Amino acid sequence: MKIIILGAGQVGATLAENLVGEKNEITVIDSDPETLRHLQDRLDLQVVAGMGSHPDVLKKAGAEDADMLIAVTNSDESNMMACQVAYSLFKTPTKIARVRSEQYIIYQEQLFKHQDVPVDHLIAPEQLVTKAIKRLIDYPGALQVVEFADGKASLVAIKAYYGGLLVGHALSTLKEHIPNVETRVAAIYRRGKPIRPLGTTIIEADDEVFFIAATKHIRTVMSELQKLESSYKRIMIAGGGLIGAGLAKLLEHNHNVKLIEFNHERAKYLSAHLDKTIVFAGDASDHELLTEENVEQVDAFIAVTNDDEANIMSAMLAKKLGAQKAMVLIQRGAYVDLVQGGDIDIAFSPQQATISALLTHIRRGDIVNVYSLRRGAAEAIEAIAHGDRNTSKVVGREIREINLPPGTTIGAIVRSEEVIIAHGDTKIEANDHVILFLVDKKFVSHVEKLFQPSALFFG
């Protein structure tokens, strides 16, 4: 596939890195020649220096025969204009834009149509991060929660702790512990390295375990691997930007929410526009403020300002003062591994959320969901099976017959309203939503090909 990426920042560069290894022809446009030079030194791709929304720059990048344009510069307006130029002048088939302003997102249904602003897929990072944090609040103790098939099935990452019922036991005993719940361990990471989960695999404390189950059974399975944490009631949010405000709005009717915002005018605005959230104007790393507001009684302290260092420092202070859980937003991907697991329980990256959403629209075959896991090393994919035994490599076959690439697991199948946990003798039918876990994302193209029906299939 021939893909043009506008913007060589963290998202653009990471996306290019993801796609180059998958036999795509990638061209990156950016206004900074130095950034482009560093990118070209690392990756096998083409670069063009210039303003990505300018027709001549797009033409130089090969827009005349490109399959896709992905605009992820820091300017919403440049991203939207680039999609307009690609549509009007070059008839580029697929146009994706990252748009962050709440003003555009509110009106996206009316704005983003071919006859108006021709953006085929809109990526709103702040919305994605807000939803991801909300899922972590809903499942206390989880490191990551991703949903498939309109929320019917979920893949959850948790850390196995001493005292968990399954720790020290083989995976095969899971069925004995919870006989009425079907689940599948898709992957285990031990000391940072993936190990293949077999029935004989013994769960050790500190293992990072990815399991899949019907969403309604998630908490039951979690209780087998770690002492189940009680629901979070008291939430403190540092930062009243799009993510902080959006999160407060989502949580305030079922939780006690306090929000700290440094800017007095913004704090006043939020106080007027949020229903039940208590808003403070102040510094979230102010020892006195946190103490006065009883941070020691907080179940989750969530730092989501635009400043990585401020988020880290305020979260560490909150944890030291007694907050039960500390979660932080980290813009720089390199920081995520450094901070997570110590005083800070969970670090999340808007870049990874954006990459996941972008990959969903880029993957070939009928792939409806892609989630980047473990900071981009692994992927979870939801693919729809089409065709029959003659036209498909998966339909009409038992899972043990399917030629899956190394380190790839089929965890579950969603068939209509039913979540079926996958076993070797499970047979895939047409229109099944198949959920796969890839330990190594370099095999993504192999999975895509598995779910592309042959030319004999006419849908």
Secondary structure, 3 states (H helix, E strand, C coil): CEEEEECCCHHHHHHHHHHHCCCCEEEEEECCHHHHHHHHHHCCCEEEECCCCCHHHHHHCCHHHCCEEEECCCCHHHHHHHHHHHHHHHCCCEEEEECCCHHHHHCHHHHCCCCCCCCCEEECHHHHHHHHHHHHHHCCCEEEEEEECCCCEEEEEEECCCCCCCCCCEHHHHHHHCCCCCEEEEEEEECCEEECCCCCCECCCCCEEEEEEEHHHHHHHHHHHCCCCCCCCEEEEECCCHHHHHHHHHHCCCCEEEEEECCHHHHHHHHHHCCCCEEEECCCCCHHHHHHCCHHHCCEEEECCCCHHHHHHHHHHHHHCCCCEEEEECCCHHHHHHHECCCECEEECHHHHHHHHHHHHHCCCCEEEEEEECCCCEEEEEEECCCCCCCCCCCCCEHHHCCCCCCEEEEEEEECCEEEECCCCCECCCCCEEEEEECCHHHHHHHHHHCCCCCCCCC
